[in-house]
C-alpha cells in the first residue's frame, strides 16, 4: 500500500511480470499490466476517479429514474447523484473508502451498505482481486445483514485497453443479441436486436457507444467473453461469470490522458432495474451471493 491520494490508499499487487493497482475509494481497479502491457486505462494519481473508472457498483449499477423506486409497495427516494439527468447513479459505494487486506498477489476490500435514505437495508460487500498468469480474477460477495429480504444488484466499471496500441485501432467484440434502447436521460425505453457487427468485431474508432446489452452468448464454461483485439493479433478478454447477464459498453473521448477509452461493464442488472425488477435479486436475511469476472491477455 502507498500513501493517500484523492482515491485513498493505493494497493499494489505483483505476480511475476504481472501487476495491478487498486484504489481504496470505490474498490476500483485502476491498473493492470500483463508482461508490461497495460490492460486498464490509467489516469493521473492526483485526481479523483474519472468516469467511475474501475469502481464497484452496488447495490445497483447504472441509473435509477429520479432516484425513486417501489420497494414492495413502499416508495423509496434515493439521493440524486447524477443531477444533470436527475437520476440516482451507480449505487451507494462509489465514494466509500473500503477496509483493505492484501498479500503480494491478492487484495480483499470490504465495505458495508448501511440503511439510509432510499435504501433501508444493510448489505456487507467484499471484493477480492487476485492476479493470475494471464491477468486478474475478481470475486464479489454480497451478504444481507438485514432482517428482511434485500434487493441487490452489482456491476463494475473497468476501462479496458491494450496500452501500447492506439485505441482507435482496437477491434471490439461483444457477444450480445439484445440491446436496451434509451431516452435522453440514458434510461431504458425498450429493447431491440443488437447489431450483428458487434458479435463479429467493430473498430473502436468507428463507433460511439453508451449502451446496455443482454441475451449474451456464453461459452461451454459458462463465461461470457468480450474482447479487444489489436492489429497484431493480441487480444484482451473480459469475461463475466454466472449471474452477470448484462453488460454496458461506454466509449468516451474525455478520459484523462487518452484520446479514446472504452469501459466494458459486467452487470447483474440493467439501468433502472430497481423499478423494472429485471436482474434484481432479493437476498434473504443472512444470504450470500458470489460473482466472478476477470481480464486476460492472449
N, C-alpha and C positions, 0 to 999 in steps of 0.2 A: 504494500500500500504506500501511497505517497500523500503529500500534504493537500490541504483543502484547495478547491477551486470552485467556480460557480456551480459545478456539478458534484461537489462533495469530494470524498475520498476517492482516489483513483486506484483501482485494483489491477495489478499487472500479473498475468499468467504466462507460463512458458512450458512447453513440452518439446524438447529438441529444437528444431528450427521454426516451430510454430509458436506464435504469441497472441495474446488477447488483452484488451483493456476494457474494463467495465467501470462505469461511473456509479457511485453510491446513490446519487439522486436519480430516482426513476429506475434503478437497477438496469441501466441502459448499456447495451453492447455498443461501445464507441470505437472499437478497433479489433481487427482480426487479421493476422498475417500468416500465410502458409508458405514456408520456404522463401520468405522475403517478399511475397506478393500480397498486397493489401486486398482483402475481400470485403471490407467495410469502408465506406466513405468517411474519412476522418475530418474533423473540424478543429479549429483552434482551441487550445486548452483554456484560454482566458474568457470564454463566452459561455452563456447558458446554452443548454441543449437546443439546437435549431430544428424546427420542423418535427419535433417529438422523436428525434433520431435515436433508434435503438431502445426506446422506453417500453416497459411492460405496461400494458393497458388492462386494468381491472377495476371494478367488476363488470365493466363493459368496454369494448373497443368502439372507435368511431364516434357517432353522434347520437344524441337523444333530442328529438324535436322540442324546442322551447324548454328543455330540461324537465319536461313533465311526463309522468308515466303512471299507469294504473297498476297498483300493487294489490291484486286480488280484491278489487272494489274500493281501495283507498287511493286517492290521488296524491302522488308524491311530487314534490317540486325540488329539483336539484339546482345548485348554483349554475348560473350561465357562465361557463368558462370559455366560450367562443362568442364574444359579444358581436362581432361583425356579422355572424349568421344567426345569432340568438339561439345557440344550441349549448347543451352540456356535452363536452368533448373528451373522449379518451380516458374515461374513468376517474378514479379518485386517488391514484398513487403517483401521478406524473411528477409531482414536485416533492415527493417523500424521500427522506434520507433513510435507506434501509440499514438494518443491522447486518454486519458482514463477517463471514468466516472464510478463510482460504488456506489452501495448500499451494504448492508450486504450480500445479496444472489445473486446479479446480477451485471455484468460489461459490459459496452459497449465501444468498441475500434473503432476508426475511423482513416482512412488514405486515402490519395488521390494518385492515379497513375497519375503523370503529363506527358505530352507529352515529349518524349525523343527519343534518337536514337533507331530506330527499332520499335517504338510504338508511333505514333503521335496522341494519344488520351488522354483525361482526364476523368478518371473514379473515382468517390468517392466510397469508400468501407466502410462498417460498419459491425461489428460482435458483437453480444450480447450473452454472456454466462449466463445462468440462472439455478441455482440449482433447482432440483425438489426433491420430496420424494424418488425417485428411482435412481436418478443420475443427469444428466445435459441435457439441451436442448440448442442447438446452432442455432442462426438465422443470416444469412448473407444477406446483401443487396448490390447491385452494381447499381450505378446511373451514366448514361452517361452525362457528362457535356461538351461534345464536340459539335461542330456544324454539325458533320456528324455522321452517324451510326458507332458505335464502336464494334469491335469483342470482345467477352468476354467469359471466362470460369472460373471455380472456383473449387478448391479442398482443402482438408485439410489432415493432416498427423499424426493423433494420434497413439501412440503406446499403445495398449490395453493389459491388463493383469488381473489376479486375484492374487493380490500381495502376498498372503500367500501360494500360490501353485507353485510348480516347473513348469515353463512354458513348459518344455518338455512334461508334462503330461496333458496339456490342449488340448481339442479337438476343432478344428476349423471347423466351418460350414459356407460356402459361397454359397448362392442360385443362382449360375450363370450357364448359359447354354453355353456361348461362351467365349473363351479366346483369347487374342492377342498374336500371335507368334512374336518374336523379333529377331533382329540381334545382333552382338556382341557389338553394341552401345546402346542397350536397346531401339531400335526404331522399330515400328511395320512393319512387312513384310506381314501380313495377319492374318487370324483368323482360329481357329479350335474349335471343341467341347471341352468345359471344362470338366475335369474329374468328373464323376458322384459321385466319392467318396467324393468330396468337399461338395456336397449337403447333403451327409449323415453324414459327420463328419470324420476328419482325425486328428490323434495325431500330435501336433506341432513338437515333437521331431523326427518325421519320415519323415518330408518334408522340402524342401527348395524352397522358392518362391520369385520371384520379377516379378509379373505377373499382367497384367491388365485383367479385366473381364467385360463382358456386357451381355445383354439379362438376366437381373436379375429378379427373381421372386418377385412380390410384393404381400403383404397381402391385405386383404379387405380394410384396412385403407389407402392404397396407399404407405405404407412403405416397403422398402427392409430391411431385418433383417439378419445381420451376427452375429455369436455367438462364444464365447469361453466358454467351459463347463468344470468344474473341476470334478475330480473323485467322489467327494461327492454330485454332482448334482447341485451345484451353477452355475449360468450362467450369464455372462456379454454379453449384446446385444448391438451392434452398429447398429442403424437404420438410414436410409437415406431417406429423403422425395422426393417428386416430383421434377424432374429436375436433380437429382443425378442419372444418368443412367449408371454410370460406377464405378468401384472400382479397386484400386490397392492393392494387398496384398504383403507385403515385410517382409521376415524373415531375421534376422541378428544375428550373434554371436559376433558382435563388438559394441554393445550398452553398454555404460559405466555402470558398476556395475551389469550387467545382463548376465548370461551365454547364454540366448536366449531371443530375443524380437521379437514382430510381430507388424507391422503397418497395420491397415485396413483403407484405404484412400478413402473416398467418393469423387467422381469427377463428374463434369458435362461433361467432355470431356476426351478422352484418350490421350496417348502420340502422339505428332506431329500433334495435331488437327488444329493448325493454317495453316498447309499445306493441310491436308485431308478435313478440314471443318467439320469433324464428331463431333457433340456435341457443336460446336461453335454457340453462339447466337449473332446476330447483334442487339445491343441496339440502338433504335432511340434516337435522341437528347432529353434529359430530361427523358428518360425511366428508370424505376427502376425494378430490378429483385430481388426477395427474395427467399431464400432457407433455409431449416432447416434439421438438423440431431441431433442425440443425443446418449447418452450412459446410460444404465440402468443395475442394478444388480437385479437378481431374484433368 
